[in-house]
Amino acid sequence: MSQILVILTGSIACYKACEVVSQLVQRGHRVRTVATKSALQFVGATTLEALTGEKVASELFAEGEALDHIGLERWADLVVVCPATAHLLNRMAAGLADDLAGALLLAHDWKKPLLIAPAMNPMMWSHPATMAAVEKLCGWGARLVAPGNGRTACGEAGEGRLAEPKVIVDAIEAILVQPLRRLRLLITSGGTAEPIDGVRVLTNTSTGATGAALAAHFAQRGHGVALVRARSAQPAPAACREALFTTFAELDAQLGQLLGGENFDAVIHAAAVGDFAIDAVEVGGVVRAPGEGKLDSDIAPTLRLRKNPKLLDALRTRSRNPAVKVVAFKLTRGADSERVRAAVRSLLRGGAADYVVHNDLAARADSGPFPADIWDAAGSIVERCPDRDAIGPALEKLLMLPADEPKE
């Protein structure tokens, strides 16, 4: 059982925060709450006291409670701000302590986790001040449960809805079972795109959803994540660093800079890298460089392609950390077991990868689960994942193993 302090601030989403508190208590945690004056406009102190069995703290200068901003924070194993308004996020980033919540957060001991679950109007969430505040807080060590996308209470649609209570509770419990050590991870995501002319590209159908899910999982678990993603791919959670690419050459350059400049424990290479780049475009007998102007749509061009080198083969040699672990991804379509085994072994050959995550498009129903198998360097399946959300936890377990410890 853990001791959890939940700070509620002034948002209609306070009603969902009550469900978070309720679920935490039901799971056996001891929960105490702090509510700002604005939060108490949306939910009553009686409700929170009934859910927790504890008095609600709200006044900085209440008689006999002058040091609650120290005592409550020291009591907690984990501090959760849910919901966190734009006002609260910006005050936290500025270090303002003009009420109990602000003073408590300013007195936070950064050796223990702080989780933030924002809720606000989409324009407030995307405002540069809010984004800068979130980036600063995450840089200090705060964890973020990113807001959801949809209709908000004001009637506008977009990113800003408080995450669902179960998502927040699961994030809290994941933090409470933090790994023994913090991994430094580089994750690639999304597909490369090679320019044909100024508006057309040679690309693939990758959305970057798997890479984004992996980044979210590892960041939520407290690991350091740098996500190198295609500009068209799903973005990283706010807790991650991002670097962007479009072409193979840009991805290659980003990998060279990051791997050569930092010590990563593992590279998870989930990007869908094009096998070919465009060397030249021929139209009506005239050869032109790719990416120039706009081709006449009435004349079919001839594309001259060149083979791209395999980025996977060079990840380990480019890394400052010679013991870096490498996870490769392999996608097939309708392949039988022998073809899958051959495809996976082709990536494992030469020791370029420690693990290979294999998916087959034929195994995925429309908008349904996308199962995957994780193969080790010996060519054996060590984890079966029913959907992409299970890949992160499975890889975390494998990457945390000492080098000489056998896999189950």
Protein Blocks (a to p, Z undefined) as FASTA:
>chain_A
ZZddddddddfklmmmmmmmmmmmmnopacdddddfklmmmbcfklmmmmnopacdfbfk
lghilmmmmmmmmmpmbdcdddddfklmmmmmnopafbfklmmmmmpcfkbccddddddd
fklmmpmklmmmmmmmmmnopacddddedddfkopacehiacdfklmmmmmmmmmmccfb
dcdddddedjddddfblmbccddfbeolmmmmmmmmmmmnopacdddddfkbccddfkbc
cdddfblmlmmmmmmmmmmmpccfbdcdfbccdfbdcfbdceehiacdehiajddfkbcc
dddddddddfklmmmmmpmblkbccddddddehiafklmmmmmmmmmgoolafbdcdddf
klpcehiacddddddfkopafbdcfbfklmmmmmmmmmmpcfklccZZ
